[in-house]
Amino acid sequence: MAGSKTETNPKLEMKVLALGLPRTGSASIAQALTTLGYKDVHHGLKILDSPRDWSILNRAADASYPILPTYTGKPFEREEWDELFGTCEASTDIAAFFAPQLIKAYPDAKVILVTRDFDKWYGSIEAVVKLFWSFPCQLAFNYLGRFVDPFFGRAVNKLLVGLFEARDVEELRQNARMVYDRHYHQIRELVPPHRLLEYRMGQGWEPICNFLDKPVPNMEFPWLNEADAMRMLIKRKMRSQLIAAGRVLVPRVVGVFTVLAAGWMVTKTTWYLNIV
């Protein structure tokens, strides 16, 4: 496909899918997989400033979630998933939004399923969703931001609405338990036991290294504060979107006012000449 990521980077085999729901330690798992030698581990925080990736995710959401008004009913094929993941040996975080599809697309990949106490997980995910669905973020990403990056805000909204079948925080609260239970049950049903590792943060290197047949690194297992990192990056993205949108819109606004002012001047001048 013209302009695809794999044209400029070598195509790699997807070896590991970390499919725990967002806010279950995906940034720490991504760092751990990188330490174990997996190349180009995919994580949402790494693609925050990549309109190309968000454009693909926008299409992937339309292909995957019937609840969306933009649902196409045409599932992504392996070639289309490779546009996003073709240069990656592992994927975390965003992969969870498309767990059944990716399990089918990459049938040889091993699956790490990070679990977390529901109440702690929900408190964390609700805080992130509230931030993203706040008025300043929606203004930056879905209105002004469309002039500079039309895909990021649109794609994230579709992923949240699609996964949680919710259009606001109250619906998210109502559906969260159902979504959580369904997600983990579905993966356990789809993935054979020999390709599935259920893992809880705090268990250290050994379960993952044994599962992936990797030597245990001589270092502590990474522990990244994903919530703080996500909030910081979302706020940075929001500021950059607003600044970039301002650069695009201000000249247009000035141009409109200039035209209006010129029109007013012409009208007033014509009126004056007609009465003198």
C-alpha positions as CSV (number, residue, x, y, z in Angstrom):
1,M,0.0,0.0,0.0
2,A,1.4,3.4,-1.0
3,G,2.8,5.4,1.9
4,S,2.5,2.5,4.3
5,K,4.8,2.3,7.3
6,T,6.2,-1.0,6.1
7,E,7.6,0.6,3.0
8,T,10.2,2.5,5.0
9,N,10.7,0.0,7.8
10,P,11.3,-3.7,7.6
11,K,8.2,-5.9,8.2
12,L,8.5,-7.9,11.5
13,E,6.5,-10.8,12.9
14,M,4.1,-10.0,15.7
15,K,5.3,-12.1,18.6
16,V,3.5,-10.8,21.6
17,L,0.1,-9.2,22.2
18,A,-0.4,-7.7,25.6
19,L,-4.2,-7.5,25.8
20,G,-4.9,-6.3,29.3
21,L,-7.4,-3.4,29.3
22,P,-6.0,0.1,29.3
23,R,-4.8,1.2,32.8
24,T,-3.6,-2.3,33.8
25,G,0.1,-1.5,33.6
26,S,0.5,-1.4,29.8
27,A,3.3,1.1,29.8
28,S,5.3,-1.0,32.2
29,I,4.7,-4.1,30.1
30,A,5.8,-2.2,27.0
31,Q,9.0,-1.3,28.7
32,A,9.5,-4.8,29.9
33,L,9.1,-6.3,26.4
34,T,11.5,-3.7,25.1
35,T,14.0,-4.7,27.7
36,L,13.6,-8.4,26.6
37,G,14.6,-7.4,23.1
38,Y,11.3,-7.1,21.2
39,K,11.5,-4.5,18.5
40,D,9.2,-1.5,18.1
41,V,6.8,-2.3,20.9
42,H,3.6,-0.5,20.1
43,H,1.9,1.7,22.8
44,G,-0.6,4.5,22.5
45,L,1.7,7.0,24.3
46,K,4.4,6.4,21.6
47,I,2.1,7.4,18.7
48,L,0.4,10.4,20.3
49,D,1.9,12.8,17.6
50,S,1.4,10.4,14.7
51,P,-1.6,11.5,12.6
52,R,-1.0,8.5,10.3
53,D,-1.5,6.0,13.1
54,W,-4.6,7.7,14.4
55,S,-6.0,7.8,10.9
56,I,-5.6,4.0,10.7
57,L,-7.1,3.6,14.2
58,N,-10.0,5.8,13.1
59,R,-10.7,3.3,10.3
60,A,-10.1,0.3,12.5
61,A,-12.8,1.6,15.0
62,D,-15.3,2.1,12.1
63,A,-14.6,-1.5,11.0
64,S,-14.9,-3.0,14.5
65,Y,-17.6,-1.4,16.6
66,P,-21.3,-1.7,15.5
67,I,-22.4,0.9,18.0
68,L,-20.6,3.6,16.0
69,P,-22.8,5.6,13.5
70,T,-19.7,5.3,11.2
71,Y,-19.6,1.5,11.4
72,T,-18.7,0.0,8.0
73,G,-19.4,-3.7,8.7
74,K,-16.2,-4.6,6.8
75,P,-13.7,-6.1,9.2
76,F,-10.0,-5.2,8.9
77,E,-7.9,-7.9,7.1
78,R,-4.4,-8.8,8.1
79,E,-2.9,-6.4,5.5
80,E,-4.7,-3.5,7.1
81,W,-3.6,-4.4,10.6
82,D,-0.1,-4.6,9.2
83,E,-0.3,-0.9,8.2
84,L,-0.4,-0.2,12.0
85,F,1.6,-3.1,13.5
86,G,3.6,-4.5,10.6
87,T,6.9,-3.2,11.9
88,C,6.2,-4.2,15.5
89,E,7.1,-7.4,17.3
90,A,4.8,-6.7,20.3
91,S,1.8,-4.5,21.0
92,T,0.2,-3.3,24.2
93,D,-2.4,-0.7,25.3
94,I,-4.4,0.1,22.2
95,A,-4.2,-3.5,21.1
96,A,-6.8,-4.3,23.8
97,F,-9.4,-2.3,22.0
98,F,-9.2,-4.8,19.1
99,A,-8.3,-8.0,21.1
100,P,-10.5,-10.5,19.1
101,Q,-9.5,-9.0,15.8
102,L,-5.8,-9.1,16.6
103,I,-5.9,-12.6,18.0
104,K,-7.4,-13.7,14.6
105,A,-5.0,-11.6,12.6
106,Y,-1.8,-12.8,14.4
107,P,-2.7,-16.4,15.4
108,D,0.9,-17.3,16.3
109,A,1.5,-14.4,18.7
110,K,1.6,-15.2,22.4
111,V,-0.8,-13.3,24.6
112,I,-0.1,-11.6,27.9
113,L,-3.3,-10.8,29.8
114,V,-2.7,-8.4,32.7
115,T,-5.4,-8.5,35.2
116,R,-6.2,-5.9,37.9
117,D,-8.7,-5.5,40.7
118,F,-11.8,-4.1,39.1
119,D,-12.4,-1.3,41.5
120,K,-8.9,0.0,41.2
121,W,-9.0,-0.4,37.5
122,Y,-12.3,1.5,37.2
123,G,-11.1,4.4,39.3
124,S,-8.1,4.8,37.1
125,I,-9.9,4.5,33.8
126,E,-12.7,6.8,34.8
127,A,-10.1,9.5,35.7
128,V,-8.5,9.3,32.3
129,V,-11.9,9.3,30.4
130,K,-13.1,12.3,32.4
131,L,-10.0,14.2,31.4
132,F,-10.4,13.3,27.8
133,W,-14.1,14.0,27.7
134,S,-13.6,17.3,29.5
135,F,-14.6,20.5,27.7
136,P,-10.9,21.8,27.2
137,C,-9.8,18.4,25.7
138,Q,-12.9,18.1,23.5
139,L,-12.3,21.7,22.3
140,A,-8.7,21.0,21.5
141,F,-9.0,17.6,19.9
142,N,-12.5,17.5,18.3
143,Y,-13.1,21.1,17.2
144,L,-10.0,23.3,16.9
145,G,-7.7,20.3,16.6
146,R,-9.4,19.2,13.4
147,F,-7.6,21.9,11.6
148,V,-4.2,20.4,12.3
149,D,-4.8,16.7,13.2
150,P,-8.3,15.6,12.3
151,F,-7.8,12.0,13.5
152,F,-6.5,11.9,17.1
153,G,-9.6,13.2,18.9
154,R,-12.0,11.4,16.6
155,A,-10.2,8.1,16.9
156,V,-10.0,8.2,20.7
157,N,-13.6,9.1,21.0
158,K,-14.6,6.1,18.8
159,L,-12.4,3.7,20.8
160,L,-13.9,4.8,24.1
161,V,-17.5,4.8,22.8
162,G,-16.9,1.5,21.0
163,L,-15.3,-0.4,23.8
164,F,-17.5,0.8,26.6
165,E,-20.7,1.3,24.6
166,A,-20.9,4.7,26.3
167,R,-21.2,8.2,25.2
168,D,-20.7,9.9,28.6
169,V,-19.2,9.1,32.0
170,E,-22.5,7.9,33.5
171,E,-22.9,5.3,30.7
172,L,-19.3,4.3,31.2
173,R,-20.0,3.8,34.9
174,Q,-23.0,1.6,34.1
175,N,-21.2,-0.5,31.5
176,A,-17.7,-0.8,33.0
177,R,-18.3,-4.1,34.9
178,M,-19.9,-5.8,31.9
179,V,-17.1,-4.6,29.6
180,Y,-14.4,-5.7,32.0
181,D,-15.8,-9.2,32.5
182,R,-16.6,-9.7,28.8
183,H,-13.1,-8.7,27.7
184,Y,-11.3,-11.1,29.9
185,H,-13.7,-14.0,29.3
186,Q,-13.5,-13.5,25.6
187,I,-9.7,-13.7,25.5
188,R,-9.7,-16.8,27.7
189,E,-12.1,-18.4,25.2
190,L,-10.2,-17.4,22.1
191,V,-6.6,-18.1,23.1
192,P,-5.3,-21.6,23.7
193,P,-3.8,-22.1,27.2
194,H,-0.3,-22.7,25.8
195,R,-0.3,-19.2,24.2
196,L,-1.9,-17.3,27.1
197,L,-0.2,-15.9,30.3
198,E,-2.4,-14.3,32.9
199,Y,-0.3,-11.8,34.8
200,R,-0.7,-9.4,37.7
201,M,1.6,-6.4,38.1
202,G,4.0,-7.1,41.0
203,Q,4.8,-10.7,40.0
204,G,8.2,-9.6,38.5
205,W,10.1,-11.0,35.6
206,E,9.9,-14.7,36.1
207,P,6.4,-15.5,34.8
208,I,6.8,-13.4,31.7
209,C,10.3,-14.7,30.9
210,N,9.3,-18.3,31.4
211,F,6.3,-17.8,29.1
212,L,8.4,-16.1,26.4
213,D,11.4,-18.3,26.9
214,K,13.7,-15.3,27.7
215,P,16.4,-15.0,30.3
216,V,15.5,-13.0,33.4
217,P,17.2,-9.5,33.2
218,N,19.5,-8.5,36.0
219,M,17.4,-5.5,36.8
220,E,14.1,-4.6,38.5
221,F,10.9,-5.0,36.6
222,P,9.9,-1.6,35.2
223,W,7.2,0.2,37.1
224,L,6.0,3.3,35.2
225,N,3.4,5.7,36.5
226,E,1.3,5.4,33.5
227,A,-1.5,7.6,34.8
228,D,0.8,10.6,35.4
229,A,2.5,10.1,32.0
230,M,-0.8,9.9,30.2
231,R,-2.2,13.0,31.9
232,M,1.0,14.9,31.1
233,L,1.0,13.8,27.5
234,I,-2.7,14.5,26.9
235,K,-2.2,18.0,28.4
236,R,0.9,18.5,26.2
237,K,-1.0,17.3,23.2
238,M,-3.9,19.6,24.0
239,R,-1.6,22.6,24.3
240,S,0.1,21.8,21.0
241,Q,-3.2,21.3,19.2
242,L,-4.5,24.7,20.5
243,I,-1.3,26.5,19.5
244,A,-1.3,24.8,16.1
245,A,-5.0,25.5,15.5
246,G,-4.4,29.1,16.5
247,R,-1.7,29.5,13.9
248,V,-4.1,28.1,11.2
249,L,-7.2,30.0,12.3
250,V,-5.9,33.4,13.3
251,P,-4.8,34.4,9.8
252,R,-8.2,33.2,8.5
253,V,-10.1,35.2,11.2
254,V,-7.9,38.3,10.5
255,G,-8.6,37.8,6.8
256,V,-12.4,37.6,7.4
257,F,-12.3,40.8,9.5
258,T,-10.1,42.5,6.8
259,V,-12.7,41.6,4.1
260,L,-15.5,42.8,6.3
261,A,-13.7,46.0,7.2
262,A,-12.9,46.6,3.5
263,G,-16.6,46.0,2.6
264,W,-17.7,48.4,5.3
265,M,-15.2,51.0,4.0
266,V,-16.4,50.6,0.4
267,T,-20.1,50.9,1.5
268,K,-19.4,54.0,3.6
269,T,-17.3,55.5,0.9
270,T,-20.0,54.9,-1.7
271,W,-22.7,56.3,0.6
272,Y,-20.5,59.4,1.2
273,L,-19.9,60.0,-2.5
274,N,-23.6,59.7,-3.2
275,I,-24.5,62.5,-0.8
276,V,-21.7,65.0,-1.6
